[in-house]
Amino acid sequence: MRIIGGEARGRVVRLPGGSRIRPTADRVKESLFNILHIADGTSFLDLFAGSGNVGLEALSRGALFAAFVEKEMPLARALEDRLVQFGFADRAEVIAADAQRGLGRLVRRGMRFDVIFSDPPYNQGLTGDTLAWPDMREALAENGILVLQHSTREKPEELQDRPWVMADQRRYGDTVLSFFEGRDLKFAPKHGNDL
């Protein structure tokens, strides 16, 4: 894996030996950032961070701050090392915790994020669970966007009882990116290619 844009473009993101995570493919990551248009000053949360591939890309493209939540200690430590190597350590924080607990810690500290990216393990029911976490809505800044990466077999758009509005959805093979806005925001949700 490599950083594909911004100041760290071309830098290699390596996984610790023995890791069995499923990193976000470069094609999906490139499309994600073409849609998001990360601007200077953006705050970014990478849940189920794994290698930190997506949050690192956000930092490379100008995000002011990124938090990474990853429960596997070897991955969390490798990510901390990578942040130092890439020169991002002063703009980032790694929380070695379960995604829901790590999110709760950030919310209790009053942190809010312009973009929350959540990439739970596929087909384990975690996509819907993630939408239901009360702290998820609390962690999203006003006018923020929640992006869920999930398999085509998971249908978060069917969860109508959640406090979310689907703004966009894109498919890449077996991978889907679903974009959500908070239902209580005071502006019209964006649709299709307008995001």
Beta strands, then each sheet from edge to edge (+ up, - down):
strand 1: 43-47
strand 2: 65-69
strand 3: 92-95
strand 4: 113-118
strand 5: 140-151
strand 6: 164-172
strand 7: 175-182
sheet 1: 3+ 2+ 1+ 4+ 5+ 7- 6+
end
